[in-house]
Amino acid sequence: MNYYLTKTKLVRRVLCLACSITLTHTSFAEDYEFQSQFNDQSSVSYTGQTLRLSLIKGLKGFMNSVNRQAFNGSEKSAMSSLESYFAYNSQTKKKGKYILKGSKPHKITAKGLDGNSLAIEEGKLMNSIYSSTPSKNLKEKIAGNDPESLFELKGWASNQVAGVSLSGLNYDNNNDSVVEPDDLVKAFFTVWAENTQKAPFALPYESETIKPAYITESGLDLTQLTEKFLHGAVVFSQIANDYLSYDTPGKGINADNTKASESKSGRVKNYTALEHHWDEAFGYFGVARNFLDYKDEDHKSSKSIDTNKDGKISIHTEKSLGSFSKNASRFDFISEEICKQSGSSQCQPLTLSEDIYNAFYQGRKLITEKTAGYQSQLEELSDIIVTNIEKTIAATTIHYINVTLQEMDQFGTDEYKFISHSKFWSEMKGFAMAFQFNRRSLLSPAEFDTLHELMRDQPVLMSESASDIAGYKTDLKQALDILVKAFGFDPKVANKL
């Protein structure tokens, strides 16, 4: 069963897992290209989504690049540097070596199927990705800010990050006393900025001191937590609760499909509002438009196909930037290998990436052709997309539960690495926070709460008692079981992801 949140109440409804629609088989789907109804130009546009994916990627790279006591600036300037990614403004007047603006490099790279580097077609600067609106950023689109309404954060019961209380941070300046998603981001930023001014720390069971500013003494990897949380609170939230939603008149796939959209300045666009909403969701999924030409192993490895043979890769059409799209291909590939090795005809590999792309393609085709009764079919296709992206998130969370347990099994040996343990746990926790940003979640509110009670808000480290360590391992296995049952995974596959 699914829990679907409307404006007034929580309504149980059966999610469309076996819809009346038969998805177009891979061999019949085509590239994600659709001509405008109003001229001979392309009607596909999602540059703002590409920009936000690049901001998350850039923020991750920056946070990972700084060691303790190695940042060339104060704690305040460190905080400003992080916020220049989150609240990006291409025309910002702020000064500082690490402040991101339109004239700074985006640092996105590309490689072909042979592994050799290829140039980015649009150029090297942030403005080459998007320059029309200077203040398109992550902060404006995080849950609670778009639409601007209270969104009380769930899944972080301790209400603090490494001693920084979430209460009173009030990142959105609304003085509402409610802890919202952007407050958790601010807490991650605050601790990271503080760590840039602190000395590296030693652990009794590690031969080397811990230098990265993104690693806390309590075992949090602030980079991974920030990146994964933003993929949930911005990217998944926008896909599931905005662009592909259908519970609000005039919003999501209830948008107009009869006339060309206009900008605030009156410029007529090449697409309808509905076409654009669907494309923006596709943009957040973040795949090259010729996705079906890729093998799973190439796509998960971030390789690109130079479709027009110009020796360059276009960020907007030939580059896959999406975390969810890569992870879908990753776990499709892994599950297929697991089933091959099992030799069992009962083992069912995942087909997440194919199902998501085909639903996007078929939905866009219906929107363009305006087939009779297409609106109800769009709702079913929307459910297929959102469900399979959420299953991708669940599969990724399961993977990091597994590797966290494997790292904990190394306690007391030379194989154990504190930084690896912090990274794996933080990826697990960061991805698991995403389920709250889907009103159609397969995970009930009670299951979500239990999942995070079991995971806790920081890892159990080697310094804890043997009984605490054993108890936490049991809790993580129970968390895995919750996800396996909620999302219908084959246990034989899930335990090896």
DONUPA-604737 format. One record per residue (C-alpha): residue number from 1; residue in three letters; x negated, y, z. Coordinates in nm, 3 decimals. Last residue first. Layout:
% residues N
pos/code/x/y/z
NUM/ALA/X/Y/Z
...
END
This chain:
% residues 497
pos/code/x/y/z
497/LEU/-2.413/-0.554/-0.345
496/LYS/-2.466/-0.906/-0.214
495/ASN/-2.194/-0.922/0.055
494/ALA/-1.951/-0.747/-0.181
493/VAL/-1.990/-1.009/-0.458
492/LYS/-1.908/-1.315/-0.247
491/PRO/-1.643/-1.110/-0.065
490/ASP/-1.461/-1.045/-0.398
489/PHE/-1.342/-0.689/-0.355
488/GLY/-0.976/-0.607/-0.299
487/PHE/-1.019/-0.242/-0.207
486/ALA/-0.867/-0.247/0.141
485/LYS/-0.990/-0.600/0.219
484/VAL/-1.353/-0.543/0.120
483/LEU/-1.354/-0.197/0.280
482/ILE/-1.232/-0.323/0.618
481/ASP/-1.474/-0.617/0.600
480/LEU/-1.767/-0.379/0.553
479/ALA/-1.664/-0.184/0.863
478/GLN/-1.654/-0.514/1.058
477/LYS/-2.006/-0.591/0.940
476/LEU/-2.110/-0.244/1.054
475/ASP/-1.956/-0.301/1.398
474/THR/-2.133/-0.635/1.440
473/LYS/-2.464/-0.466/1.360
472/TYR/-2.375/-0.200/1.615
471/GLY/-2.318/-0.458/1.885
470/ALA/-2.649/-0.631/1.817
469/ILE/-2.835/-0.301/1.838
468/ASP/-2.652/-0.199/2.156
467/SER/-2.724/-0.540/2.313
466/ALA/-3.093/-0.521/2.223
465/SER/-3.119/-0.178/2.384
464/GLU/-3.183/0.130/2.170
463/SER/-3.536/0.239/2.067
462/MET/-3.498/0.059/1.732
461/LEU/-3.234/0.308/1.625
460/VAL/-2.855/0.303/1.616
459/PRO/-2.758/0.539/1.335
458/GLN/-2.577/0.869/1.376
457/ASP/-2.215/0.980/1.355
456/ARG/-2.052/0.643/1.427
455/MET/-2.013/0.364/1.166
454/LEU/-1.752/0.172/1.369
453/GLU/-1.557/0.482/1.467
452/HIS/-1.589/0.589/1.106
451/LEU/-1.418/0.278/0.970
450/THR/-1.154/0.288/1.244
449/ASP/-1.053/0.642/1.146
448/PHE/-1.036/0.552/0.777
447/GLU/-0.834/0.239/0.854
446/ALA/-0.582/0.447/1.051
445/PRO/-0.556/0.702/0.768
444/SER/-0.494/0.416/0.521
443/LEU/-0.767/0.324/0.272
442/LEU/-0.629/0.277/-0.078
441/SER/-0.646/0.654/-0.103
440/ARG/-0.381/0.840/-0.299
439/ARG/-0.426/1.170/-0.113
438/ASN/-0.797/1.143/-0.189
437/PHE/-1.039/1.365/0.002
436/GLN/-1.031/1.154/0.319
435/PHE/-1.203/0.870/0.131
434/ALA/-1.514/1.082/0.073
433/MET/-1.658/1.052/0.427
432/ALA/-1.770/0.698/0.343
431/PHE/-2.015/0.833/0.083
430/GLY/-2.197/1.045/0.341
429/LYS/-2.196/0.772/0.605
428/MET/-2.350/0.507/0.381
427/GLU/-2.595/0.752/0.226
426/SER/-2.693/0.865/0.575
425/TRP/-2.750/0.506/0.695
424/PHE/-2.971/0.426/0.395
423/LYS/-3.179/0.743/0.426
422/SER/-3.232/0.722/0.801
421/HIS/-3.337/0.356/0.775
420/SER/-3.575/0.442/0.491
419/ILE/-3.727/0.726/0.697
418/PHE/-3.768/0.497/1.001
417/LYS/-3.946/0.228/0.801
416/TYR/-3.941/-0.136/0.915
415/GLU/-4.174/-0.372/0.728
414/ASP/-4.442/-0.356/0.998
413/THR/-4.205/-0.548/1.224
412/GLY/-4.019/-0.462/1.547
411/PHE/-3.691/-0.377/1.372
410/GLN/-3.684/-0.535/1.024
409/ASP/-3.327/-0.665/1.068
408/MET/-3.228/-0.300/1.106
407/GLU/-3.347/-0.241/0.749
406/GLN/-3.130/-0.527/0.623
405/LEU/-2.829/-0.392/0.814
404/THR/-2.881/-0.050/0.654
403/VAL/-2.919/-0.225/0.316
402/ASN/-2.582/-0.398/0.351
401/ILE/-2.396/-0.094/0.484
400/TYR/-2.552/0.099/0.197
399/HIS/-2.413/-0.143/-0.060
398/ILE/-2.070/-0.138/0.104
397/THR/-2.064/0.243/0.078
396/THR/-2.153/0.219/-0.292
395/ALA/-1.876/-0.035/-0.351
394/ALA/-1.629/0.190/-0.166
393/ILE/-1.731/0.496/-0.371
392/THR/-1.691/0.293/-0.690
391/LYS/-1.352/0.171/-0.563
390/GLU/-1.260/0.539/-0.517
389/ILE/-1.362/0.606/-0.878
388/ASN/-1.155/0.304/-0.979
387/THR/-0.846/0.422/-0.791
386/VAL/-0.876/0.779/-0.924
385/ILE/-0.906/0.666/-1.285
384/ILE/-0.631/0.402/-1.270
383/ASP/-0.397/0.636/-1.083
382/SER/-0.450/0.909/-1.345
381/LEU/-0.377/0.651/-1.614
380/GLU/-0.045/0.571/-1.446
379/GLU/0.042/0.939/-1.412
378/LEU/-0.058/0.996/-1.774
377/GLN/0.180/0.720/-1.881
376/SER/0.464/0.904/-1.710
375/GLN/0.374/1.220/-1.904
374/TYR/0.337/1.039/-2.237
373/GLY/0.707/0.974/-2.276
372/ALA/0.695/1.041/-2.651
371/THR/0.335/1.077/-2.769
370/LYS/0.193/1.424/-2.728
369/GLU/-0.096/1.351/-2.972
368/THR/-0.350/1.560/-2.778
367/ILE/-0.224/1.461/-2.434
366/LEU/-0.199/1.094/-2.534
365/LYS/-0.556/1.100/-2.666
364/ARG/-0.674/1.261/-2.344
363/GLY/-0.510/0.984/-2.144
362/GLN/-0.662/0.711/-2.362
361/TYR/-1.010/0.856/-2.325
360/PHE/-0.991/0.907/-1.949
359/ALA/-0.841/0.559/-1.902
358/ASN/-1.113/0.408/-2.121
357/TYR/-1.384/0.587/-1.925
356/ILE/-1.255/0.472/-1.588
355/ASP/-1.199/0.110/-1.693
354/GLU/-1.542/0.086/-1.858
353/SER/-1.720/0.232/-1.556
352/LEU/-1.541/0.014/-1.302
351/THR/-1.567/-0.326/-1.468
350/LEU/-1.664/-0.527/-1.158
349/PRO/-1.769/-0.890/-1.183
348/GLN/-1.519/-1.162/-1.081
347/CYS/-1.663/-1.485/-0.942
346/GLN/-1.408/-1.765/-0.992
345/SER/-1.597/-1.910/-1.290
344/SER/-1.881/-1.981/-1.049
343/GLY/-2.241/-2.001/-1.170
342/SER/-2.340/-1.784/-0.875
341/GLN/-2.634/-1.632/-1.060
340/LYS/-2.413/-1.505/-1.339
339/CYS/-2.165/-1.367/-1.086
338/ILE/-2.440/-1.176/-0.902
337/GLU/-2.576/-1.041/-1.232
336/GLU/-2.231/-0.915/-1.329
335/SER/-2.190/-0.758/-0.985
334/ILE/-2.519/-0.572/-1.022
333/PHE/-2.434/-0.435/-1.368
332/ASP/-2.083/-0.321/-1.274
331/PHE/-2.235/-0.186/-0.955
330/ARG/-2.480/0.037/-1.138
329/SER/-2.234/0.139/-1.408
328/ALA/-1.991/0.267/-1.143
327/ASN/-2.283/0.419/-0.953
326/LYS/-2.388/0.617/-1.257
325/SER/-2.035/0.744/-1.322
324/PHE/-1.979/0.833/-0.957
323/SER/-2.303/1.028/-0.923
322/GLY/-2.228/1.233/-1.234
321/LEU/-2.506/1.391/-1.438
320/SER/-2.481/1.192/-1.762
319/LYS/-2.646/1.390/-2.043
318/GLU/-2.535/1.385/-2.408
317/THR/-2.241/1.630/-2.421
316/HIS/-2.287/1.912/-2.169
315/ILE/-2.654/1.879/-2.077
314/SER/-2.744/1.838/-2.445
313/ILE/-3.045/1.614/-2.501
312/LYS/-3.315/1.707/-2.751
311/GLY/-3.502/1.543/-3.039
310/ASP/-3.241/1.657/-3.292
309/LYS/-3.114/1.305/-3.361
308/ASN/-2.746/1.400/-3.327
307/THR/-2.674/1.126/-3.072
306/ASP/-2.990/1.158/-2.867
305/ILE/-2.896/0.881/-2.626
304/SER/-2.977/0.937/-2.259
303/LYS/-3.136/0.735/-1.979
302/SER/-3.026/0.796/-1.621
301/SER/-3.117/0.443/-1.502
300/LYS/-2.751/0.362/-1.429
299/HIS/-2.672/0.445/-1.791
298/ASP/-2.943/0.223/-1.936
297/GLU/-2.854/-0.081/-1.720
296/ASP/-2.483/-0.038/-1.792
295/LYS/-2.544/-0.043/-2.168
294/TYR/-2.458/0.281/-2.342
293/ASP/-2.271/0.339/-2.668
292/LEU/-1.945/0.346/-2.472
291/PHE/-2.052/0.670/-2.303
290/ASN/-2.051/0.873/-2.625
289/ARG/-1.925/1.181/-2.439
288/ALA/-2.210/1.155/-2.190
287/VAL/-2.080/1.097/-1.840
286/GLY/-2.013/1.326/-1.544
285/PHE/-1.701/1.212/-1.360
284/TYR/-1.680/1.584/-1.283
283/GLY/-1.655/1.661/-1.653
282/PHE/-1.378/1.404/-1.696
281/ALA/-1.180/1.581/-1.423
280/GLU/-1.242/1.909/-1.605
279/ASP/-1.130/1.747/-1.931
278/TRP/-0.793/1.645/-1.783
277/HIS/-0.738/1.994/-1.644
276/HIS/-0.841/2.150/-1.976
275/GLU/-0.603/1.945/-2.184
274/LEU/-0.323/2.028/-1.941
273/ALA/-0.394/2.402/-1.951
272/THR/-0.395/2.397/-2.331
271/TYR/-0.717/2.421/-2.529
270/ASN/-0.917/2.639/-2.767
269/LYS/-0.896/2.943/-2.540
268/VAL/-0.744/3.285/-2.600
267/ARG/-0.934/3.573/-2.436
266/GLY/-0.698/3.780/-2.222
265/SER/-0.952/3.904/-1.966
264/LYS/-0.819/3.662/-1.707
263/SER/-0.880/3.384/-1.961
262/GLU/-0.599/3.250/-2.176
261/SER/-0.472/2.896/-2.225
260/ALA/-0.334/2.791/-2.561
259/LYS/0.030/2.688/-2.566
258/THR/0.241/2.374/-2.533
257/ASN/0.063/2.147/-2.283
256/ASP/0.151/2.324/-1.958
255/ALA/0.026/2.173/-1.631
254/ASN/0.196/1.876/-1.464
253/ILE/-0.131/1.683/-1.505
252/GLY/-0.290/1.893/-1.232
251/LYS/-0.059/2.172/-1.117
250/GLY/0.262/2.312/-1.265
249/PRO/0.484/2.131/-1.017
248/THR/0.286/1.960/-0.735
247/ASP/0.266/1.582/-0.683
246/TYR/0.089/1.506/-1.011
245/SER/-0.280/1.523/-0.927
244/LEU/-0.545/1.461/-1.193
243/TYR/-0.704/1.810/-1.185
242/ASP/-0.645/1.886/-0.818
241/ASN/-0.624/1.616/-0.552
240/ALA/-0.809/1.330/-0.721
239/ILE/-1.063/1.503/-0.946
238/GLN/-1.121/1.813/-0.731
237/SER/-1.148/1.611/-0.410
236/PHE/-1.385/1.366/-0.578
235/VAL/-1.622/1.645/-0.688
234/VAL/-1.603/1.890/-0.397
233/ALA/-1.556/1.708/-0.065
232/GLY/-1.672/1.369/-0.194
231/HIS/-1.973/1.458/-0.407
230/LEU/-2.047/1.727/-0.148
229/PHE/-2.064/1.464/0.128
228/LYS/-2.308/1.254/-0.074
227/GLU/-2.545/1.546/-0.133
226/THR/-2.531/1.684/0.221
225/LEU/-2.567/1.349/0.397
224/GLN/-2.848/1.244/0.164
223/THR/-3.041/1.565/0.217
222/LEU/-2.978/1.573/0.591
221/ASP/-3.125/1.227/0.647
220/LEU/-3.015/1.163/1.005
219/GLY/-3.222/0.938/1.231
218/SER/-3.183/1.106/1.570
217/GLU/-3.525/1.271/1.539
216/THR/-3.399/1.446/1.226
215/ILE/-3.517/1.395/0.866
214/TYR/-3.453/1.676/0.615
213/ALA/-3.754/1.877/0.726
212/PRO/-3.979/1.595/0.608
211/LYS/-4.288/1.531/0.825
210/ILE/-4.238/1.221/1.037
209/THR/-4.573/1.131/1.193
208/GLU/-4.747/0.815/1.073
207/SER/-4.802/0.480/1.245
206/GLU/-4.436/0.438/1.335
205/TYR/-4.309/0.239/1.639
204/PRO/-4.382/0.497/1.909
203/LEU/-4.235/0.774/1.693
202/ALA/-4.412/1.101/1.618
201/PHE/-4.266/1.437/1.522
200/PRO/-4.361/1.694/1.259
199/ALA/-4.361/2.048/1.400
198/LYS/-4.057/2.273/1.383
197/GLN/-3.995/2.580/1.163
196/THR/-3.855/2.389/0.866
195/ASN/-3.650/2.187/1.116
194/GLU/-3.435/2.487/1.205
193/ALA/-3.340/2.533/0.839
192/TRP/-3.248/2.164/0.811
191/VAL/-3.039/2.183/1.128
190/THR/-2.850/2.487/1.001
189/PHE/-2.794/2.343/0.653
188/PHE/-2.641/2.022/0.789
187/ALA/-2.422/2.230/1.022
186/LYS/-2.319/2.455/0.733
185/VAL/-2.214/2.152/0.530
184/LEU/-2.009/2.027/0.825
183/ASP/-1.843/2.368/0.847
182/ASP/-1.765/2.355/0.473
181/PRO/-1.553/2.044/0.534
180/GLU/-1.328/2.214/0.793
179/VAL/-1.339/2.240/1.173
178/VAL/-1.031/2.444/1.266
177/SER/-1.076/2.753/1.487
176/ASP/-0.889/2.960/1.223
175/ASN/-1.130/3.253/1.218
174/ASN/-1.101/3.266/0.838
173/ASN/-1.471/3.335/0.784
172/ASP/-1.508/3.033/0.550
171/TYR/-1.812/2.904/0.741
170/ASN/-1.629/2.919/1.073
169/LEU/-1.921/2.774/1.274
168/GLY/-1.702/2.789/1.587
167/SER/-1.671/2.420/1.641
166/LEU/-1.921/2.221/1.436
165/SER/-2.166/2.211/1.727
164/VAL/-2.538/2.192/1.640
163/GLY/-2.708/1.936/1.866
162/ALA/-2.830/1.707/1.591
161/VAL/-2.497/1.742/1.409
160/GLN/-2.192/1.800/1.628
159/ASN/-1.820/1.727/1.635
158/SER/-1.883/1.381/1.781
157/ALA/-1.579/1.250/1.589
156/TRP/-1.715/1.309/1.238
155/GLY/-1.467/1.113/1.025
154/LYS/-1.203/1.380/0.971
153/LEU/-1.230/1.746/0.875
152/GLU/-0.915/1.956/0.902
151/PHE/-0.823/2.105/0.567
150/LEU/-0.653/2.441/0.611
149/SER/-0.548/2.604/0.287
148/GLU/-0.725/2.794/0.011
147/PRO/-0.672/2.556/-0.279
146/ASP/-0.957/2.528/-0.327
145/ASN/-1.125/2.647/-0.004
144/GLY/-1.008/2.364/0.221
143/ALA/-1.172/2.098/0.007
142/ILE/-1.483/2.247/-0.156
141/LYS/-1.426/2.442/-0.477
140/GLU/-1.529/2.797/-0.381
139/LYS/-1.832/2.669/-0.189
138/LEU/-1.965/2.468/-0.480
137/ASN/-2.021/2.752/-0.725
136/LYS/-1.886/2.968/-1.006
135/SER/-1.996/3.317/-0.900
134/PRO/-2.153/3.459/-1.218
133/THR/-1.866/3.376/-1.454
132/SER/-1.970/3.336/-1.819
131/SER/-2.328/3.217/-1.755
130/TYR/-2.323/2.837/-1.756
129/ILE/-2.589/2.576/-1.831
128/SER/-2.831/2.814/-2.007
127/ASN/-2.787/3.059/-1.719
126/MET/-2.957/2.806/-1.489
125/LEU/-3.271/2.824/-1.703
124/LYS/-3.455/2.557/-1.904
123/GLY/-3.271/2.559/-2.236
122/GLU/-2.944/2.435/-2.386
121/GLU/-3.103/2.143/-2.573
120/ILE/-3.286/1.993/-2.275
119/ALA/-3.616/1.847/-2.396
118/LEU/-3.676/1.472/-2.411
117/SER/-3.904/1.260/-2.195
116/ASN/-3.989/0.904/-2.297
115/GLY/-3.810/0.613/-2.129
114/ASP/-3.740/0.429/-2.455
113/LEU/-3.366/0.490/-2.410
112/GLY/-3.441/0.863/-2.404
111/LYS/-3.535/1.073/-2.105
110/ALA/-3.385/1.390/-1.968
109/THR/-3.473/1.653/-1.709
108/ILE/-3.271/1.896/-1.500
107/LYS/-3.499/2.146/-1.328
106/HIS/-3.241/2.429/-1.337
105/PRO/-3.508/2.699/-1.382
104/LYS/-3.437/3.045/-1.233
103/SER/-3.285/3.337/-1.427
102/GLY/-2.932/3.249/-1.323
101/LYS/-3.013/3.260/-0.953
100/LEU/-3.146/3.025/-0.685
99/ILE/-3.327/3.184/-0.391
98/TYR/-3.649/2.993/-0.320
97/LYS/-3.906/3.271/-0.363
96/GLY/-3.680/3.528/-0.206
95/LYS/-3.463/3.820/-0.299
94/LYS/-3.088/3.848/-0.289
93/LYS/-2.940/4.053/-0.572
92/THR/-2.731/3.761/-0.693
91/GLN/-2.645/3.755/-1.064
90/SER/-2.615/3.376/-1.104
89/ASN/-2.418/3.352/-0.782
88/TYR/-2.438/3.017/-0.606
87/ALA/-2.252/2.970/-0.277
86/PHE/-2.389/2.617/-0.223
85/TYR/-2.714/2.670/-0.414
84/SER/-2.795/3.017/-0.278
83/GLU/-2.676/2.886/0.059
82/LEU/-2.979/2.659/0.081
81/SER/-3.219/2.947/0.015
80/SER/-3.039/3.171/0.263
79/MET/-3.085/2.908/0.535
78/ALA/-3.458/2.885/0.465
77/SER/-3.477/3.265/0.465
76/LYS/-3.320/3.272/0.811
75/GLU/-3.552/3.000/0.941
74/SER/-3.844/3.213/0.824
73/GLY/-4.060/3.177/0.516
72/ASN/-4.311/2.966/0.326
71/PHE/-4.179/2.629/0.438
70/ALA/-4.455/2.393/0.548
69/GLN/-4.384/2.380/0.922
68/ARG/-4.170/2.069/0.865
67/ASN/-4.177/1.948/0.507
66/VAL/-3.981/2.085/0.213
65/SER/-3.919/1.918/-0.124
64/ASN/-3.625/1.697/-0.030
63/MET/-3.401/1.995/0.043
62/PHE/-3.490/2.147/-0.294
61/GLY/-3.424/1.830/-0.492
60/LYS/-3.089/1.772/-0.323
59/LEU/-2.985/2.132/-0.384
58/GLY/-3.076/2.098/-0.752
57/LYS/-2.864/1.784/-0.795
56/ILE/-2.570/1.944/-0.617
55/LEU/-2.610/2.258/-0.829
54/SER/-2.636/2.048/-1.147
53/LEU/-2.305/1.878/-1.065
52/ARG/-2.155/2.222/-1.009
51/LEU/-2.280/2.351/-1.345
50/THR/-2.149/2.046/-1.531
49/GLN/-1.809/2.108/-1.371
48/GLY/-1.812/2.472/-1.484
47/THR/-1.907/2.367/-1.837
46/TYR/-1.598/2.147/-1.874
45/SER/-1.471/2.209/-2.227
44/VAL/-1.310/1.981/-2.485
43/SER/-1.086/2.158/-2.740
42/SER/-1.343/2.132/-3.017
41/GLN/-1.298/2.389/-3.293
40/ASP/-1.081/2.370/-3.608
39/ASN/-0.808/2.590/-3.467
38/PHE/-0.492/2.577/-3.251
37/GLN/-0.442/2.210/-3.161
36/SER/-0.815/2.193/-3.084
35/GLN/-1.015/1.891/-3.195
34/PHE/-1.085/1.609/-2.951
33/GLU/-1.418/1.439/-2.871
32/TYR/-1.468/1.181/-2.595
31/ASP/-1.634/0.924/-2.820
30/GLU/-1.418/0.632/-2.925
29/ALA/-1.205/0.357/-2.773
28/PHE/-1.133/0.056/-2.996
27/SER/-1.428/-0.168/-2.904
26/THR/-1.385/-0.082/-2.536
25/HIS/-1.032/-0.217/-2.521
24/THR/-0.756/0.042/-2.487
23/LEU/-0.600/0.007/-2.146
22/THR/-0.268/-0.173/-2.133
21/ILE/-0.016/0.058/-1.970
20/SER/0.263/-0.097/-1.765
19/CYS/0.038/-0.064/-1.462
18/ALA/-0.114/-0.345/-1.262
17/LEU/-0.294/-0.148/-0.990
16/CYS/-0.037/0.131/-0.978
15/LEU/-0.036/0.220/-0.609
14/VAL/0.273/0.126/-0.415
13/ARG/0.407/0.423/-0.222
12/ARG/0.411/0.532/0.137
11/VAL/0.502/0.896/0.180
10/LEU/0.333/1.130/0.426
9/LYS/0.536/1.445/0.468
8/THR/0.598/1.804/0.373
7/LYS/0.350/1.913/0.108
6/THR/0.302/1.560/-0.024
5/LEU/0.046/1.309/0.100
4/TYR/0.041/0.969/-0.072
3/TYR/-0.045/0.672/0.147
2/ASN/-0.104/0.359/-0.053
1/MET/0.000/0.000/0.000
END
